[in-house]
Amino acid sequence: MASPAAAKYALVGAGVSALSLALLQTLLAQRLERAQIIQLGPEVAFNLRLGELALDRLPPAALSRLSGLPLRVGANPPLSRDGRLQRQARQLQQELCRQITPCPPVLPAAGERPGVWVELLSPLEPVWLFTPLDASRRGAPDPLLLGLALLAGSISSSLLYLWWEVQRPLQQLEQALAQVGNSESPAAPLPAAGSGAVRRLTARFKAMVQRLATNDRERSTMLAGIAHDLKSPLTRLRLRLAGHAEQQRAEADLDALERITAQFLLFAGGGDPEPAVELPLDQWLAELSAPIEPDQLSLDLEPLQANVQPTALGRAVGNLIDNALSHGRPPLRLVLRRDGEDGFRIEVWDHGAGISAEAWPQALQPFLRLDRARGGSGHCGLGLAIAARVAASHGGQLHCERSENGFAVVLQGRSVASGHSCVAGGRT
């Protein structure tokens, strides 16, 4: 830990130690005062009884001279306004009330020597007995209390150091680590704070994030370049194949190449960030499925408004429809339903056997084809993986359902914030 930080926590520890010592000294002084009053009570009670008996036969001046008791005659003895003496007078009166009846008045005495006035029962005029009290104030701190205060200060400064220099930076690092790989960047850069070990860990984390960001940019640039570079040769091949006998089969292969390239680029996250917009999902899905023949696809769409990323969600729904057309049994049914307060369900039904429950987790893995459920020209095993990512970016998931009428892949999601953006294709 740096020197300024060490001085800061040392000052905090010293302050806590001083406060602890003052509190402990105050509590100890109060207990000692109470013990003194309890010990003094029987002695004062004895002197009161002795003085009251002697006043029946002797005047106060003679009694004071013979017994040595400090007596004062008069209704108004000089009183003190010292709060400590007033408290001790009340405590002594409580002790005397337990031993003498009736309870005698006890008043704080004013003078050079601290003490209290206790009134005696006198047949003629009021007589007051002066009772001195211990005037000792707090001197040097008790070694035990000083040790306890230093221990409290050390523990407090250590706990503060652990929280402020270790725990708090680690919590910030944990939150930043949870955001690694998400589409959104952290709201603020991670500060370089904490102990030396935490600072070094934070610096290595920042370096790792920068390397990941650099690799991500390089990958997106590379994939975008591959897609761009492949487009021109594919177009030239189409022109050169015009008029040849194998044109139809060659064009099918070219379509497959374009589909594989587009799917690979989409899954890898190539493209620009896409903001979320509010739109009527039912009308949007109807427009999306318009190119498909009515005898191949029927619509069952509930009117629904939602904030979605239309390009990414459109590609995901398109993949689900293409998979159902390629591997299911037409006719298909596209269903839209509300799911909770701000959620939605997009279901693509077909009449085929679908994917078994045991094989469904494997079907969501990228580049993994199922022998019976997936495969074919232009399919590289990314359709369901892309749809699952899009569902996750919309706060939902992708799962399958079965009924007597067929098999369905269901994309669950919810409205995302208007300012939210992600890479088109549902990258998470």
N, C-alpha and C positions, 0 to 999 in steps of 0.2 A: 504494500500500500504506500502511496506517495506520502511525502512528509506533510504537506498541508492537510491531507485527510487524517493523518495520524494525530496532528495537533487538534483538529476539530473533534475527533472522538475522545481525545484525552480531556478536552475542556468539558465535553458532555459528561464524562465519567466523574470529573472533579465536581461539577455542579450537582450531580445526583448524590455524590458522597456528602457534600456539604449539607444539602437538604435532609438527607437521611440522618446525619449526625445531629442536626438541630432538632429534628422530630424526636429522635431517641432520647436526647438530653432533656427535652421538655417532658416527655412521658416519665423519665426517671425522676425528674425533679418533683413532679406531681405525686408520684408514689412515695417519695421520701417525705414530702410534706404531710401526706396522709398518715404515714407511719408515725411521724413525730406527734401529730395531733392525738392519735390513738394512744400513744405512750404517755402523753402529757395529761390526758383526761383524768385518770385516777388521782394523780397528784393534785391537780387543781380542785377536784371535788373534795379531797381531804382538807385542803386549806380553807375551802369555803365552809365546811362544817365546823372546823376548829374556830374560824373567825366568827361565825354566827353565834356559837356558844359563848365565846369570850365577850362579845359585844353586849350580852345581857348584864355583865358585871363591870366591864371596863369601857372607858371612852375610846374612840378610834385612835386618837393620838397615842394614848398609853399602850393600847394593844399593838400598834405598829412599832413602838419603841421596845416593848418587851419581847415580841415574837419575831420581829424582823420582817413582817409582811408589809409590802409596799401598798399602803392604803391611801385613798383619797376621798375626801368628804365633799359632797356637792351633787347637784342634779345634772350638771352638764360638764362631764370631763372632756378634755381636748381630744378631738377625733381626727383620724387620718383618712385620706381619700385614696390611699394606696390599694389598688385592686387586689394585690396579693394578700395584704393583711385582711382585707374584707372577706376574701375567700377563706382564709384560715380562721377568722372569727366565726363564720358560719359553721365550718367543720367542727370547731371546738364546742360550739353551742349544741350541736347535734350529739356529740359525745357526752356532754354534761347532762343533757335531757334524759339520757338513758340511765343515769346514775342518781340524779337529784330531782326531787319534786318539791315545789314547782320549779320549772325550768328557768334558770337565771338568764338575764340579758347579757350578751357578749358583744362588745363594740371594739373596732380597731382603734388603738391608741396612737396619738400623735406625739412625736418626740424623737430624740436622737436614737434611742434604743427601741427597736421594733417590738411590739407586743400588743396585748388586748386588755380591755377593761372588762372585769366580771363583777356584776353587782351582787352584794351580800344582803341578806335579809337583816335590816336594822330597825330597832323599835322607834328611832327618832328621825334621823335624816339619812338620805342615800349615802351608802358607803361602797366604794369601788375598789376591787383588788386588781392590781396590775400584774399581769402574767407575761413575762418576756418570752419571745419566740426566737427560734434560730434564724439569724439574719444572713446566713451563708448563701451566697449566690453561686451561680455556675462558674466554676473555675476551669481548670484544665480538663479536657474531655476524658471520660473514662476509657482506659485502653481497650476494654471489650467493646464498648460502643463505637470507638474509633475503628476498630477492626471490622465490625459489622457494617459500618457506613462505607468503608473502602471496598468491602466485598460487594455491597449493593451497587456502588458506582461502577465497579469492574464488570459485574454481570450486565448492568444496563447498557454500558458502552459496547460490550461484546455482542449483546443481542441486537442493538441498533446497527452495529457494523454488519452482522450477518444478514439482517434484513435489507439494509440500504445498499450494501456493496456486493452482496452475493445473491440473496433471494430475489430481490426486485429485478436486477439485470437478467437473472436466469428466467424469470417469468416473461420478461420482454423477449428474450431469445426464444423461449418456447412458443410464444404467439407468432413470432416471425417465422419460426421453423414450420408451424402449422400452415402457413400461407405459401410455402415453397411448392411450386407445381400448380398452384391455382392460376386462374386466368387473370385475376386482379393483382396488381402490385401492392405492397404494403402502403398504408396511408402516409407513413412518415419513415424516414430512414432510421435504422436501429442505432441509438446513440452508443458511443464508446464510453461506458461507465462501468463502475464496479471495481473489484479487486484485480490484481495483476493477472491471475489465472482466468478470471471471467473476461477481462479485456482481450486476452490472447485468444480465448475461445470465440469471442464475438468477431474478432478480426478474421479468424479462419473461416467462420461462418459466412461473413461478407465476401471473402475471396471465393468461397464455394458457390455462392449465389451468383457472383459475377461470371464465374466460369460457366455455370449452367445457362445463364442468360446469353453469353457469347455463343455457346454451342447451339442453343436454341435458335438464335438468329442465323447462324451459319447453316443449320439444317433447313430452316424455312427458306432461306435464300437458295440453297442448293436444290431443294425440291421444286421451288417455283421455276428455277432455271431449267431443271429437267423437263418439267411440263411444257415450258415455253419452247425449248429446243426440239422436243418431240412433235410439237404441233405442226411445224413446217414440213418435216419429212413425211409425216402422215398425210398431209394435204397433197404433197407432190405425188405420193404413191397412189392416191385416189385418182389424180388426173392421168397418171401413166397407165392405170388399169382400165381406163375407159375404152370400151370396145373390145376387150378381151373376153374370151369364153368363160374364164374363171372369175369374172368380175364380182358376181354375187358372193361367192365364197370368200374372195379376198376382202371385199368390203366388210363382211361379217368379222373377219379376223382383225381388220382395222378398228371396227367398233369395239371389239373386245380389248384391244390395246388402249384405246382412248378411255374406256371405262376403268380398266385397271389403273392407268395413270391418274385419272381423276380421283378414284377411291383412295389410292395410296397417298396422294397429296392432301386429300381431305382429312384422312386419319392422322397424318403427321402434323397437321396444324398449319399448313401453308395457307396464306390468305390474310386479309386485313381484319382488324377487330370489328365486330358487328355490334352496334348498339341495339338495345331492346326497344321495341315500338309496340304501341297498343293497336290491336286490330281485331275484327270479328273473326274468330277462328272458324266458324261454320262457313262463312263466305270464302274465306281464304282456302280452306280445304277443298271446297267445291271447285274453285278455280284451279287448284293444284292438280286435281284428278280429272279435269275436263278432257285432256287428250285421250283418256282411256274410254273404250267403247262402253255404252250403257249395259250391254249384255255381259260384259266382263266385270263390272264394278257397280254396285248399288251404294247409295249414300243414306246414312241415318244420322243426321247432324243436329245437335241441340244448339240453339242460338247461344253464343258465349263470347264475351269480350275478355281478352287477356293480353298482358305484356309479354311478348316472346321475341326471340331472335328469328325472324322469318326465314332467312337463308339457311341457317343451320337446321332449324326444325323441318323446313321443306325437304332438305336432303335426307334427313332421317326418315321422314314419312315416305319419301320416294323409294328409299332402300327397302322399307318394309313391304311396300306394294310390289316392287320388283321381285323380292324374294317370294312373296305369295304367288305371283304370276308364274315364276320360274319353277318353284318347287311344290306349290300347293295345287289345289284343284278348283278352278273357277266354277261358278262366279264368286267374286270377292264382295265383301261388305265392309265399308269404311264407317266407323261409328265414332261420334264425339259426344262425351258426357261431362257434366260438371262433377268435380271431385273435391268436396269440401268447400270452404269459403272462397278461396282463390285458386283452386286447383282444376286440372282438366285431365281427361283420359282419352287417348286416341287409340282405337282398337282396329286392327286389320284382320278380318276373318276370312278364312277359306274353308273349303270342304275336304281338304286333304288330311292325312294322318298326322302331319306336323312333326315336331321334334319331341322326343321322349323327355320325361322329367330328369332322367339320369344324364342325358346328353346336353340339356339346356345350358349348364355352366360352361361346357366346352364350346358351345356355339357362340358364346359371347367373347371368347378369346380371339384376339386378332390373328389373322393369317392361318386359322385352323378351320379346315373344311370337314364337315361330316359326310361320310360316304354316301348316305342316303338322303340326307336332308339338304345338303348344300353341294355346290359344285357346278361346273358348266362354263360356257364361254363367257369370258369377261368378268368372272367372279373370282376374287382373290381372298375371300374369307374376311372381309372388313365391313360388310353391310350392317350386321347386328352390332358389331363393336362400335361403329360410328353412331348408331342409333342409341346405344347405351350411354355413350358419352354425352350426347345431346340431352338425353333425359336427365343425366346427373347435373349438367350445367343449368337445367331448369328446375333443380331441386327435387327431382323425382327419380324414377328407376324404370327399367325395361323388364317385363316379365311375360310369361305365356299363360294362356288359359285354354281350357278344353270344355266342350259341351257336346250334346248329342248332334248338333248341327255342324261341328267342325273344330278347327283350331284357330287361335288368335294370338297375335303378338300385341301386347298392350304397352303403350308409352305413357307413363304417368309423369306429370309435371305441374308446375304452378307458375303464376306470374312472377317475373323477375323485376327488379328495380329498373326504373326508366333510364337511369344513368349507367346501368351495368352493361358491360361489353365483354365479349370473348372472341376468340378466333373462330371464324366461320367454320362450322363443322363440329362444334361442341367440344372443343379441346378443354380438358380439365387439368 
